[in-house]
Amino acid sequence: MHFIKHLIVLVKNFFQFAVKHKAWWIVPLVLFFLFISLLIVAGQVSAPFIYTLF
């Protein structure tokens, strides 16, 4: 639970940095990396259940 809180604070600080320094190009980059990491985590969790179906 603490990990999620720290991750939310990290992302919030990152977006505040982008707004303050007008580094708008960095926002889509971070969103892309967060999306890819979410896909990797979801793929690793669901894989053992798929193998039991076959």
Backbone hydrogen bonds, N-H to C=O, Kabsch-Sander energy under -0.5 kcal/mol:
donor,donor_aa,acceptor,acceptor_aa,energy
5,K,1,M,-1.7
6,H,2,H,-2.5
7,L,3,F,-2.3
8,I,4,I,-2.4
9,V,5,K,-2.2
10,L,6,H,-2.3
11,V,7,L,-2.4
12,K,8,I,-2.4
13,N,9,V,-2.6
14,F,10,L,-2.1
15,F,11,V,-2.2
16,Q,12,K,-2.1
17,F,13,N,-2.2
18,A,14,F,-2.1
19,V,15,F,-2.2
20,K,16,Q,-2.5
21,H,17,F,-2.5
22,K,19,V,-0.6
23,A,18,A,-2.0
24,W,22,K,-0.9
26,I,23,A,-1.4
27,V,24,W,-0.8
29,L,25,W,-0.7
30,V,26,I,-2.2
31,L,27,V,-2.4
32,F,28,P,-2.3
33,F,29,L,-2.1
34,L,30,V,-2.5
35,F,31,L,-2.2
36,I,32,F,-2.5
37,S,33,F,-2.3
38,L,34,L,-2.0
39,L,35,F,-2.1
40,I,36,I,-2.2
41,V,37,S,-2.3
42,A,38,L,-2.5
43,G,39,L,-2.2
44,Q,40,I,-1.9
45,V,41,V,-1.7
46,S,42,A,-1.8
47,A,43,G,-1.0
50,I,46,S,-1.3
51,Y,47,A,-1.6
52,T,48,P,-0.9
53,L,50,I,-1.3
54,F,50,I,-0.6
54,F,51,Y,-0.5
